[in-house]
Amino acid sequence: MKSVRSFLSDSNAAVALLFGVALLPVMGLAGVAVDYATARDVQRYLQATVDSAALAGAAAIKEPEGQIKKIVKDSFGTNVAGIPFELTPSNPKIVPTGSQVEVEASVAVPTTLSKLLGINEMSVSARAVAGNAGVDPVEIVFVIDITESMGFNGAWEKARTEMDKMLDEIKKAAEDGDDVIMGLVPFSDRVNVGVARAENWITGKAPKDFQGCLEPRVESEIDFPHMESAASPSDIVFTPTTPKNFGIFRTVRGWNWATAGCLDSPIVGPTTDVKDLRTAFQKIKKGGTGRAEQGLLWAWRMLSPDWAGQWGMANFPAAKGEKRKVVGLIVDGRSEGYYWEMGGSKGNPPAGEKYVNNSPTAYAMKHFQEICKRMKGDGVEIHVFYVNGEARGKDYYKACASDENTMYSADNMQSLTDAFSSMKLSLSGGSGPRLVE
């Protein structure tokens, strides 16, 4: 009997048994914490994977829906395979809309110690919505130097190609085709605005030999005797350019009117079709010596609300603040015209500056810089492409640009390509596709 009583009163084994039973839930709870930490790490990887897939889809938002879904699925499959955990992914849910792509996915993460509590896996999910950054509504006018010097080393043709490419990409990025309105202002020593338009902006009837160019409309100021503005033609009319009033070039230099007068390359636009600019670009005739401020002034007039109703397109130009207004000036800075018309000792009017071959005068560039300043004060953003630029004028053109990021010095083909890429990024917000949610 004693041995039976001893056995019944002995509690050592019971304590061990109770401890073992109690340890199971403790280990299970600890296991849940460990497995939860793993699941949280997996979720971070999965979110990055879903983000990348959504961005890949947004970058192809203009493609057919089936192509977008394939791009998203391929991106997801590649990146989810790289997650350094054992998991079972499901097929992602992909929902493309007109301007965005939504991607949602989940994975099953096997557990370890949580299995003691009957939890064999944990589900982790992630969601992302990405959209193309697009392009803010913009009115953009390219001002291009069409003088012979711009043709050196193929620079002119390269500028034409890169501008065309950039505008195509900007149009594709725009949510609405009408969000991007374009114009092209070819300039030499004068700007050809087109005969039909010009006849509305001059006094009286156009002369018989009129070809569409208008003379600089000097609005003399004390500090800037050759200053001009964007005032409407209803406020200040223009004088037509003819061989007679263009005589200083012919008299002093013996230049031919056909090659240094009013060139047959008129302003193009406003238009929403890149093809219009492309076609006009291919027909441009090069010649003359180049007065860049004339090109800038006509770009300003195209963009100025004071010229509303003058350009043949409804609601163009937009009121100040309604749309981004941008000018892209493509120029090499070389000019003979400035010497003979603005500041040269033998020019008109004489200002005493010595002749420097194919270089601008300081007097002319002072006016040029002031025009840039007034344009920027009027809300116009100026990008300057200084292509194989003349050293004497570089600082003036740098000051003309809106800031240091919109002054592009291009002395070779690659730097010209890079310059247009930079402008495209500026117009599209600089980020391409972006996460929205």
Order of alpha helices (4+ residues) and beta strands (2+ residues): alpha-alpha-alpha-beta-beta-beta-beta-beta-alpha-beta-alpha-alpha-beta-alpha-alpha-beta-alpha-alpha-beta-alpha-beta-alpha-beta
